[in-house]
Each structure stands twice: as structure tokens, then as C-alpha cells.
Amino acid sequence: MQAALEMNCDAHDDPFQCPDSLIAYHEGLNQFGLIVHDGDRNVVVIRHCPWCGGALYEAA
Ligand SMILES: [Zn+2]
């Protein structure tokens, strides 16, 4: 999870432009999302890690 978030690409500065980038984190919203590579800046908000299933947020 951490590795996916910290993944850097030499060819793309913007994670939304990079087909290898899977996860985006929005600091203001404190949300994680799966990047939808449809040419727009869409994400699917997720609440659990897609790799380990662990919760991404503290239980409120
Ligand atoms: Zn790239």
C-alpha cells in the first residue's frame, strides 16, 4: 500500500497520467481512491487496502 502510494514514475509527474499508478490519496479529504484511467481525473474511493484488506481509516 505504502509502496503504491510512493511509486514515482520518470515519465509522468501526475499520477493520473501514469498508467502504472493505481492509488491516489487526497490529503484535504483524507480519502484514498483507486485511479480510474479513463482520461479524466476520476477515482473510486476505497475504505480498505485492496492488497491486504486492512482498514485505511481509524474506526470512528
Ligand atoms: Zn508512468
N, CA, C, O and the ligand as a Tripos MOL2 file, in Angstrom:
@<TRIPOS>MOLECULE
protein
  241   239    61     0     0
PROTEIN
NO_CHARGES

@<TRIPOS>ATOM
      1 N           0.8380   -1.2050    0.0000 N.3       1 MET1
      2 CA          0.0000    0.0000    0.0000 C.3       1 MET1
      3 C           0.8660    1.2440    0.0000 C.2       1 MET1
      4 O           0.7100    2.1320   -0.8390 O.2       1 MET1
      5 N           1.7800    1.2930    0.9550 N.am      2 GLN2
      6 CA          2.6820    2.4330    1.0220 C.3       2 GLN2
      7 C           3.5280    2.5350   -0.2350 C.2       2 GLN2
      8 O           3.7800    3.6290   -0.7420 O.2       2 GLN2
      9 N           3.9580    1.4000   -0.7260 N.am      3 ALA3
     10 CA          4.7770    1.3870   -1.9360 C.3       3 ALA3
     11 C           3.9850    1.9130   -3.1260 C.2       3 ALA3
     12 O           4.5270    2.6350   -3.9630 O.2       3 ALA3
     13 N           2.7170    1.5570   -3.2040 N.am      4 ALA4
     14 CA          1.8840    2.0200   -4.3190 C.3       4 ALA4
     15 C           1.6980    3.5250   -4.2490 C.2       4 ALA4
     16 O           1.6940    4.2050   -5.2750 O.2       4 ALA4
     17 N           1.5420    4.0450   -3.0330 N.am      5 LEU5
     18 CA          1.3430    5.4850   -2.8830 C.3       5 LEU5
     19 C           2.6160    6.2550   -3.1990 C.2       5 LEU5
     20 O           2.5640    7.3730   -3.7110 O.2       5 LEU5
     21 N           3.7600    5.6500   -2.8910 N.am      6 GLU6
     22 CA          5.0170    6.3630   -3.0570 C.3       6 GLU6
     23 C           5.6570    6.0860   -4.4130 C.2       6 GLU6
     24 O           6.7280    6.6060   -4.7260 O.2       6 GLU6
     25 N           4.9940    5.2730   -5.2000 N.am      7 MET7
     26 CA          5.5370    4.9480   -6.5050 C.3       7 MET7
     27 C           5.7230    6.2080   -7.3480 C.2       7 MET7
     28 O           4.7980    7.0020   -7.5160 O.2       7 MET7
     29 N           6.9000    6.3690   -7.8590 N.am      8 ASN8
     30 CA          7.1750    7.5020   -8.7310 C.3       8 ASN8
     31 C           7.5040    7.0060  -10.1190 C.2       8 ASN8
     32 O           8.1030    5.9450  -10.2950 O.2       8 ASN8
     33 N           7.1050    7.7840  -11.0960 N.am      9 CYS9
     34 CA          7.3290    7.4270  -12.4870 C.3       9 CYS9
     35 C           8.1810    8.5030  -13.1460 C.2       9 CYS9
     36 O           7.9170    9.6960  -12.9990 O.2       9 CYS9
     37 N           9.1890    8.0750  -13.8600 N.am     10 ASP10
     38 CA         10.0530    9.0310  -14.5410 C.3      10 ASP10
     39 C           9.3280    9.7440  -15.6700 C.2      10 ASP10
     40 O           9.6540   10.8850  -16.0000 O.2      10 ASP10
     41 N           8.3530    9.0830  -16.2570 N.am     11 ALA11
     42 CA          7.6960    9.6190  -17.4460 C.3      11 ALA11
     43 C           6.5050   10.5220  -17.1180 C.2      11 ALA11
     44 O           6.0980   11.3480  -17.9350 O.2      11 ALA11
     45 N           5.9560   10.3550  -15.9230 N.am     12 HIS12
     46 CA          4.7360   11.0950  -15.6020 C.3      12 HIS12
     47 C           4.8690   11.7790  -14.2380 C.2      12 HIS12
     48 O           5.1500   11.1190  -13.2370 O.2      12 HIS12
     49 N           4.6700   13.0900  -14.1980 N.am     13 ASP13
     50 CA          4.6790   13.8060  -12.9320 C.3      13 ASP13
     51 C           3.3530   13.6360  -12.2050 C.2      13 ASP13
     52 O           3.3070   13.6090  -10.9750 O.2      13 ASP13
     53 N           2.2880   13.5220  -12.9670 N.am     14 ASP14
     54 CA          0.9460   13.4450  -12.4070 C.3      14 ASP14
     55 C           0.5020   11.9860  -12.3370 C.2      14 ASP14
     56 O           0.4440   11.3100  -13.3640 O.2      14 ASP14
     57 N           0.1900   11.4950  -11.1450 N.am     15 PRO15
     58 CA         -0.1990   10.0860  -11.0360 C.3      15 PRO15
     59 C          -1.4100    9.7270  -11.8910 C.2      15 PRO15
     60 O          -1.5830    8.5720  -12.2800 O.2      15 PRO15
     61 N          -2.2500   10.7290  -12.1830 N.am     16 PHE16
     62 CA         -3.4220   10.4510  -13.0140 C.3      16 PHE16
     63 C          -3.0410   10.2100  -14.4710 C.2      16 PHE16
     64 O          -3.8120    9.6420  -15.2440 O.2      16 PHE16
     65 N          -1.8220   10.6590  -14.8350 N.am     17 GLN17
     66 CA         -1.3720   10.4740  -16.2080 C.3      17 GLN17
     67 C          -0.6270    9.1570  -16.3800 C.2      17 GLN17
     68 O          -0.3680    8.7220  -17.5020 O.2      17 GLN17
     69 N          -0.2930    8.5420  -15.2900 N.am     18 CYS18
     70 CA          0.5660    7.3670  -15.3590 C.3      18 CYS18
     71 C          -0.2520    6.0790  -15.2750 C.2      18 CYS18
     72 O          -0.9410    5.8580  -14.2790 O.2      18 CYS18
     73 N          -0.1910    5.2400  -16.2790 N.am     19 PRO19
     74 CA         -0.9700    4.0080  -16.2600 C.3      19 PRO19
     75 C          -0.5120    3.0210  -15.1950 C.2      19 PRO19
     76 O          -1.2320    2.0750  -14.8730 O.2      19 PRO19
     77 N           0.6750    3.2350  -14.6490 N.am     20 ASP20
     78 CA          1.1680    2.3340  -13.6090 C.3      20 ASP20
     79 C           0.6820    2.7370  -12.2230 C.2      20 ASP20
     80 O           0.7850    1.9640  -11.2710 O.2      20 ASP20
     81 N           0.1560    3.9410  -12.1160 N.am     21 SER21
     82 CA         -0.2680    4.4390  -10.8200 C.3      21 SER21
     83 C          -1.6830    3.9540  -10.5090 C.2      21 SER21
     84 O          -2.5890    4.0880  -11.3320 O.2      21 SER21
     85 N          -1.8620    3.3980   -9.3330 N.am     22 LEU22
     86 CA         -3.1470    2.7600   -9.0070 C.3      22 LEU22
     87 C          -3.9300    3.4970   -7.9310 C.2      22 LEU22
     88 O          -5.1610    3.5130   -7.9430 O.2      22 LEU22
     89 N          -3.2140    4.0990   -7.0120 N.am     23 ILE23
     90 CA         -3.8610    4.6610   -5.8310 C.3      23 ILE23
     91 C          -3.5220    6.1380   -5.7170 C.2      23 ILE23
     92 O          -2.3790    6.5430   -5.9310 O.2      23 ILE23
     93 N          -4.5270    6.9380   -5.3760 N.am     24 ALA24
     94 CA         -4.2920    8.3460   -5.0920 C.3      24 ALA24
     95 C          -4.7810    8.6370   -3.6860 C.2      24 ALA24
     96 O          -5.7600    8.0510   -3.2250 O.2      24 ALA24
     97 N          -4.0900    9.5490   -3.0050 N.am     25 TYR25
     98 CA         -4.5190    9.9560   -1.6790 C.3      25 TYR25
     99 C          -4.8030   11.4440   -1.6990 C.2      25 TYR25
    100 O          -3.9540   12.2400   -2.1000 O.2      25 TYR25
    101 N          -5.9820   11.8150   -1.2730 N.am     26 HIS26
    102 CA         -6.3600   13.2210   -1.2180 C.3      26 HIS26
    103 C          -6.2190   13.6990    0.2170 C.2      26 HIS26
    104 O          -6.9810   13.3170    1.1050 O.2      26 HIS26
    105 N          -5.2130   14.5530    0.4140 N.am     27 GLU27
    106 CA         -4.8920   14.9690    1.7720 C.3      27 GLU27
    107 C          -6.0240   15.7820    2.3930 C.2      27 GLU27
    108 O          -6.3630   15.5880    3.5600 O.2      27 GLU27
    109 N          -6.6060   16.6910    1.6120 N.am     28 GLY28
    110 CA         -7.6680   17.5390    2.1480 C.3      28 GLY28
    111 C          -8.8820   16.7520    2.6000 C.2      28 GLY28
    112 O          -9.4820   17.0500    3.6320 O.2      28 GLY28
    113 N          -9.2330   15.7540    1.8240 N.am     29 LEU29
    114 CA        -10.4190   14.9520    2.1440 C.3      29 LEU29
    115 C         -10.0890   13.7520    3.0180 C.2      29 LEU29
    116 O         -10.9800   13.0880    3.5490 O.2      29 LEU29
    117 N          -8.7800   13.4830    3.1610 N.am     30 ASN30
    118 CA         -8.3420   12.2820    3.8800 C.3      30 ASN30
    119 C          -9.0120   11.0360    3.2980 C.2      30 ASN30
    120 O          -9.5530   10.2060    4.0290 O.2      30 ASN30
    121 N          -8.9630   10.9250    1.9930 N.am     31 GLN31
    122 CA         -9.5730    9.7860    1.3190 C.3      31 GLN31
    123 C          -8.5580    9.1260    0.3920 C.2      31 GLN31
    124 O          -7.7240    9.7840   -0.2300 O.2      31 GLN31
    125 N          -8.6610    7.8190    0.3270 N.am     32 PHE32
    126 CA         -7.8850    7.0580   -0.6480 C.3      32 PHE32
    127 C          -8.8060    6.6710   -1.7970 C.2      32 PHE32
    128 O          -9.9950    6.4200   -1.6030 O.2      32 PHE32
    129 N          -8.2420    6.6290   -2.9830 N.am     33 GLY33
    130 CA         -9.0630    6.2380   -4.1220 C.3      33 GLY33
    131 C          -8.2730    5.4560   -5.1420 C.2      33 GLY33
    132 O          -7.0720    5.6580   -5.3190 O.2      33 GLY33
    133 N          -8.9720    4.5590   -5.8080 N.am     34 LEU34
    134 CA         -8.4050    3.8730   -6.9590 C.3      34 LEU34
    135 C          -8.5290    4.7980   -8.1610 C.2      34 LEU34
    136 O          -9.6140    5.2960   -8.4610 O.2      34 LEU34
    137 N          -7.4230    5.0230   -8.8430 N.am     35 ILE35
    138 CA         -7.4430    5.9090  -10.0010 C.3      35 ILE35
    139 C          -8.1290    5.2070  -11.1700 C.2      35 ILE35
    140 O          -7.7830    4.0820  -11.5300 O.2      35 ILE35
    141 N          -9.1060    5.8940  -11.7530 N.am     36 VAL36
    142 CA         -9.8010    5.3680  -12.9300 C.3      36 VAL36
    143 C          -9.1540    6.0000  -14.1550 C.2      36 VAL36
    144 O          -9.2870    7.1990  -14.4010 O.2      36 VAL36
    145 N          -8.4550    5.1740  -14.9100 N.am     37 HIS37
    146 CA         -7.7120    5.7000  -16.0560 C.3      37 HIS37
    147 C          -8.6040    5.8040  -17.2870 C.2      37 HIS37
    148 O          -8.4690    5.0410  -18.2430 O.2      37 HIS37
    149 N          -9.5070    6.7610  -17.2360 N.am     38 ASP38
    150 CA        -10.3990    6.9650  -18.3770 C.3      38 ASP38
    151 C         -10.1150    8.2990  -19.0520 C.2      38 ASP38
    152 O         -10.9240    8.7980  -19.8340 O.2      38 ASP38
    153 N          -8.9480    8.8730  -18.7370 N.am     39 GLY39
    154 CA         -8.5920   10.1530  -19.3310 C.3      39 GLY39
    155 C          -9.0700   11.3310  -18.5170 C.2      39 GLY39
    156 O          -8.6730   12.4680  -18.7730 O.2      39 GLY39
    157 N          -9.9170   11.0750  -17.5400 N.am     40 ASP40
    158 CA        -10.3830   12.1180  -16.6410 C.3      40 ASP40
    159 C          -9.7300   11.8900  -15.2770 C.2      40 ASP40
    160 O          -8.9690   10.9400  -15.0980 O.2      40 ASP40
    161 N         -10.0300   12.7580  -14.3270 N.am     41 ARG41
    162 CA         -9.3980   12.6220  -13.0200 C.3      41 ARG41
    163 C         -10.3640   11.9620  -12.0310 C.2      41 ARG41
    164 O         -10.6570   12.5130  -10.9700 O.2      41 ARG41
    165 N         -10.8410   10.7970  -12.3890 N.am     42 ASN42
    166 CA        -11.8050   10.1080  -11.5420 C.3      42 ASN42
    167 C         -11.1100    9.1040  -10.6460 C.2      42 ASN42
    168 O         -10.1230    8.4760  -11.0270 O.2      42 ASN42
    169 N         -11.6510    8.9700   -9.4470 N.am     43 VAL43
    170 CA        -11.1920    7.9280   -8.5430 C.3      43 VAL43
    171 C         -12.4060    7.2160   -7.9630 C.2      43 VAL43
    172 O         -13.5030    7.7700   -7.8920 O.2      43 VAL43
    173 N         -12.1810    5.9850   -7.5560 N.am     44 VAL44
    174 CA        -13.1790    5.2500   -6.7870 C.3      44 VAL44
    175 C         -12.6800    5.2310   -5.3510 C.2      44 VAL44
    176 O         -11.6440    4.6380   -5.0500 O.2      44 VAL44
    177 N         -13.4260    5.8850   -4.4710 N.am     45 VAL45
    178 CA        -12.9970    5.9690   -3.0800 C.3      45 VAL45
    179 C         -13.0580    4.5900   -2.4420 C.2      45 VAL45
    180 O         -14.0420    3.8640   -2.5780 O.2      45 VAL45
    181 N         -11.9790    4.2470   -1.7390 N.am     46 ILE46
    182 CA        -11.9090    2.9420   -1.0860 C.3      46 ILE46
    183 C         -11.6950    3.1390    0.4030 C.2      46 ILE46
    184 O         -11.1210    4.1420    0.8280 O.2      46 ILE46
    185 N         -12.1520    2.1950    1.1840 N.am     47 ARG47
    186 CA        -12.0410    2.2650    2.6380 C.3      47 ARG47
    187 C         -11.1160    1.1850    3.1900 C.2      47 ARG47
    188 O         -10.7490    1.2090    4.3640 O.2      47 ARG47
    189 N         -10.7450    0.2420    2.3330 N.am     48 HIS48
    190 CA         -9.8610   -0.8250    2.7770 C.3      48 HIS48
    191 C          -8.7510   -1.0060    1.7460 C.2      48 HIS48
    192 O          -8.9260   -0.7490    0.5550 O.2      48 HIS48
    193 N          -7.6190   -1.4520    2.2410 N.am     49 CYS49
    194 CA         -6.4980   -1.7000    1.3500 C.3      49 CYS49
    195 C          -6.8400   -2.8210    0.3740 C.2      49 CYS49
    196 O          -7.2540   -3.8990    0.7990 O.2      49 CYS49
    197 N          -6.6720   -2.5840   -0.9380 N.am     50 PRO50
    198 CA         -7.0000   -3.6180   -1.9180 C.3      50 PRO50
    199 C          -6.0470   -4.8100   -1.8810 C.2      50 PRO50
    200 O          -6.3430   -5.8560   -2.4580 O.2      50 PRO50
    201 N          -4.9100   -4.6640   -1.2100 N.am     51 TRP51
    202 CA         -3.9560   -5.7650   -1.1350 C.3      51 TRP51
    203 C          -4.1560   -6.6080    0.1110 C.2      51 TRP51
    204 O          -4.2060   -7.8350    0.0320 O.2      51 TRP51
    205 N          -4.2690   -5.9650    1.2460 N.am     52 CYS52
    206 CA         -4.3400   -6.7370    2.5000 C.3      52 CYS52
    207 C          -5.7130   -6.6930    3.1310 C.2      52 CYS52
    208 O          -5.9740   -7.4550    4.0610 O.2      52 CYS52
    209 N          -6.6110   -5.8260    2.6620 N.am     53 GLY53
    210 CA         -7.9520   -5.7570    3.2230 C.3      53 GLY53
    211 C          -8.0140   -4.9640    4.5110 C.2      53 GLY53
    212 O          -9.0840   -4.8380    5.1070 O.2      53 GLY53
    213 N          -6.8990   -4.4330    4.9470 N.am     54 GLY54
    214 CA         -6.8710   -3.6770    6.1830 C.3      54 GLY54
    215 C          -7.6160   -2.3590    6.0500 C.2      54 GLY54
    216 O          -7.6720   -1.7720    4.9690 O.2      54 GLY54
    217 N          -8.1830   -1.9030    7.1490 N.am     55 ALA55
    218 CA         -8.9120   -0.6400    7.1440 C.3      55 ALA55
    219 C          -7.9370    0.5140    6.9080 C.2      55 ALA55
    220 O          -6.8460    0.5310    7.4780 O.2      55 ALA55
    221 N          -8.3260    1.4740    6.0720 N.am     56 LEU56
    222 CA         -7.4710    2.6120    5.7730 C.3      56 LEU56
    223 C          -7.7180    3.7700    6.7360 C.2      56 LEU56
    224 O          -6.9510    4.7320    6.7750 O.2      56 LEU56
    225 N          -8.7870    3.6690    7.5030 N.am     57 TYR57
    226 CA         -9.1460    4.7640    8.3950 C.3      57 TYR57
    227 C          -9.3300    4.2070    9.8040 C.2      57 TYR57
    228 O          -9.7040    3.0520   10.0060 O.2      57 TYR57
    229 N          -9.0530    5.0710   10.7520 N.am     58 GLU58
    230 CA         -9.3290    4.7140   12.1330 C.3      58 GLU58
    231 C         -10.8400    4.5530   12.3000 C.2      58 GLU58
    232 O         -11.6220    5.3360   11.7600 O.2      58 GLU58
    233 N         -11.2270    3.5530   13.0350 N.am     59 ALA59
    234 CA        -12.6640    3.3740   13.3020 C.3      59 ALA59
    235 C         -13.1550    4.5520   14.1290 C.2      59 ALA59
    236 O         -12.5760    4.8810   15.1650 O.2      59 ALA59
    237 N         -14.2070    5.1710   13.6740 N.am     60 ALA60
    238 CA        -14.7260    6.3600   14.3510 C.3      60 ALA60
    239 C         -15.5670    5.9680   15.5580 C.2      60 ALA60
    240 O         -16.0890    6.8380   16.2550 O.2      60 ALA60
    241 ZN          4.1150    6.4710  -15.8270 Zn       61 ZN61
@<TRIPOS>BOND
     1     1     2 1
     2     2     3 1
     3     3     4 2
     4     3     5 am
     5     5     6 1
     6     6     7 1
     7     7     8 2
     8     7     9 am
     9     9    10 1
    10    10    11 1
    11    11    12 2
    12    11    13 am
    13    13    14 1
    14    14    15 1
    15    15    16 2
    16    15    17 am
    17    17    18 1
    18    18    19 1
    19    19    20 2
    20    19    21 am
    21    21    22 1
    22    22    23 1
    23    23    24 2
    24    23    25 am
    25    25    26 1
    26    26    27 1
    27    27    28 2
    28    27    29 am
    29    29    30 1
    30    30    31 1
    31    31    32 2
    32    31    33 am
    33    33    34 1
    34    34    35 1
    35    35    36 2
    36    35    37 am
    37    37    38 1
    38    38    39 1
    39    39    40 2
    40    39    41 am
    41    41    42 1
    42    42    43 1
    43    43    44 2
    44    43    45 am
    45    45    46 1
    46    46    47 1
    47    47    48 2
    48    47    49 am
    49    49    50 1
    50    50    51 1
    51    51    52 2
    52    51    53 am
    53    53    54 1
    54    54    55 1
    55    55    56 2
    56    55    57 am
    57    57    58 1
    58    58    59 1
    59    59    60 2
    60    59    61 am
    61    61    62 1
    62    62    63 1
    63    63    64 2
    64    63    65 am
    65    65    66 1
    66    66    67 1
    67    67    68 2
    68    67    69 am
    69    69    70 1
    70    70    71 1
    71    71    72 2
    72    71    73 am
    73    73    74 1
    74    74    75 1
    75    75    76 2
    76    75    77 am
    77    77    78 1
    78    78    79 1
    79    79    80 2
    80    79    81 am
    81    81    82 1
    82    82    83 1
    83    83    84 2
    84    83    85 am
    85    85    86 1
    86    86    87 1
    87    87    88 2
    88    87    89 am
    89    89    90 1
    90    90    91 1
    91    91    92 2
    92    91    93 am
    93    93    94 1
    94    94    95 1
    95    95    96 2
    96    95    97 am
    97    97    98 1
    98    98    99 1
    99    99   100 2
   100    99   101 am
   101   101   102 1
   102   102   103 1
   103   103   104 2
   104   103   105 am
   105   105   106 1
   106   106   107 1
   107   107   108 2
   108   107   109 am
   109   109   110 1
   110   110   111 1
   111   111   112 2
   112   111   113 am
   113   113   114 1
   114   114   115 1
   115   115   116 2
   116   115   117 am
   117   117   118 1
   118   118   119 1
   119   119   120 2
   120   119   121 am
   121   121   122 1
   122   122   123 1
   123   123   124 2
   124   123   125 am
   125   125   126 1
   126   126   127 1
   127   127   128 2
   128   127   129 am
   129   129   130 1
   130   130   131 1
   131   131   132 2
   132   131   133 am
   133   133   134 1
   134   134   135 1
   135   135   136 2
   136   135   137 am
   137   137   138 1
   138   138   139 1
   139   139   140 2
   140   139   141 am
   141   141   142 1
   142   142   143 1
   143   143   144 2
   144   143   145 am
   145   145   146 1
   146   146   147 1
   147   147   148 2
   148   147   149 am
   149   149   150 1
   150   150   151 1
   151   151   152 2
   152   151   153 am
   153   153   154 1
   154   154   155 1
   155   155   156 2
   156   155   157 am
   157   157   158 1
   158   158   159 1
   159   159   160 2
   160   159   161 am
   161   161   162 1
   162   162   163 1
   163   163   164 2
   164   163   165 am
   165   165   166 1
   166   166   167 1
   167   167   168 2
   168   167   169 am
   169   169   170 1
   170   170   171 1
   171   171   172 2
   172   171   173 am
   173   173   174 1
   174   174   175 1
   175   175   176 2
   176   175   177 am
   177   177   178 1
   178   178   179 1
   179   179   180 2
   180   179   181 am
   181   181   182 1
   182   182   183 1
   183   183   184 2
   184   183   185 am
   185   185   186 1
   186   186   187 1
   187   187   188 2
   188   187   189 am
   189   189   190 1
   190   190   191 1
   191   191   192 2
   192   191   193 am
   193   193   194 1
   194   194   195 1
   195   195   196 2
   196   195   197 am
   197   197   198 1
   198   198   199 1
   199   199   200 2
   200   199   201 am
   201   201   202 1
   202   202   203 1
   203   203   204 2
   204   203   205 am
   205   205   206 1
   206   206   207 1
   207   207   208 2
   208   207   209 am
   209   209   210 1
   210   210   211 1
   211   211   212 2
   212   211   213 am
   213   213   214 1
   214   214   215 1
   215   215   216 2
   216   215   217 am
   217   217   218 1
   218   218   219 1
   219   219   220 2
   220   219   221 am
   221   221   222 1
   222   222   223 1
   223   223   224 2
   224   223   225 am
   225   225   226 1
   226   226   227 1
   227   227   228 2
   228   227   229 am
   229   229   230 1
   230   230   231 1
   231   231   232 2
   232   231   233 am
   233   233   234 1
   234   234   235 1
   235   235   236 2
   236   235   237 am
   237   237   238 1
   238   238   239 1
   239   239   240 2
@<TRIPOS>SUBSTRUCTURE
     1 MET1         2 RESIDUE 1 A MET
     2 GLN2         6 RESIDUE 1 A GLN
     3 ALA3        10 RESIDUE 1 A ALA
     4 ALA4        14 RESIDUE 1 A ALA
     5 LEU5        18 RESIDUE 1 A LEU
     6 GLU6        22 RESIDUE 1 A GLU
     7 MET7        26 RESIDUE 1 A MET
     8 ASN8        30 RESIDUE 1 A ASN
     9 CYS9        34 RESIDUE 1 A CYS
    10 ASP10       38 RESIDUE 1 A ASP
    11 ALA11       42 RESIDUE 1 A ALA
    12 HIS12       46 RESIDUE 1 A HIS
    13 ASP13       50 RESIDUE 1 A ASP
    14 ASP14       54 RESIDUE 1 A ASP
    15 PRO15       58 RESIDUE 1 A PRO
    16 PHE16       62 RESIDUE 1 A PHE
    17 GLN17       66 RESIDUE 1 A GLN
    18 CYS18       70 RESIDUE 1 A CYS
    19 PRO19       74 RESIDUE 1 A PRO
    20 ASP20       78 RESIDUE 1 A ASP
    21 SER21       82 RESIDUE 1 A SER
    22 LEU22       86 RESIDUE 1 A LEU
    23 ILE23       90 RESIDUE 1 A ILE
    24 ALA24       94 RESIDUE 1 A ALA
    25 TYR25       98 RESIDUE 1 A TYR
    26 HIS26      102 RESIDUE 1 A HIS
    27 GLU27      106 RESIDUE 1 A GLU
    28 GLY28      110 RESIDUE 1 A GLY
    29 LEU29      114 RESIDUE 1 A LEU
    30 ASN30      118 RESIDUE 1 A ASN
    31 GLN31      122 RESIDUE 1 A GLN
    32 PHE32      126 RESIDUE 1 A PHE
    33 GLY33      130 RESIDUE 1 A GLY
    34 LEU34      134 RESIDUE 1 A LEU
    35 ILE35      138 RESIDUE 1 A ILE
    36 VAL36      142 RESIDUE 1 A VAL
    37 HIS37      146 RESIDUE 1 A HIS
    38 ASP38      150 RESIDUE 1 A ASP
    39 GLY39      154 RESIDUE 1 A GLY
    40 ASP40      158 RESIDUE 1 A ASP
    41 ARG41      162 RESIDUE 1 A ARG
    42 ASN42      166 RESIDUE 1 A ASN
    43 VAL43      170 RESIDUE 1 A VAL
    44 VAL44      174 RESIDUE 1 A VAL
    45 VAL45      178 RESIDUE 1 A VAL
    46 ILE46      182 RESIDUE 1 A ILE
    47 ARG47      186 RESIDUE 1 A ARG
    48 HIS48      190 RESIDUE 1 A HIS
    49 CYS49      194 RESIDUE 1 A CYS
    50 PRO50      198 RESIDUE 1 A PRO
    51 TRP51      202 RESIDUE 1 A TRP
    52 CYS52      206 RESIDUE 1 A CYS
    53 GLY53      210 RESIDUE 1 A GLY
    54 GLY54      214 RESIDUE 1 A GLY
    55 ALA55      218 RESIDUE 1 A ALA
    56 LEU56      222 RESIDUE 1 A LEU
    57 TYR57      226 RESIDUE 1 A TYR
    58 GLU58      230 RESIDUE 1 A GLU
    59 ALA59      234 RESIDUE 1 A ALA
    60 ALA60      238 RESIDUE 1 A ALA
    61 ZN61       241 GROUP 0 **** ****
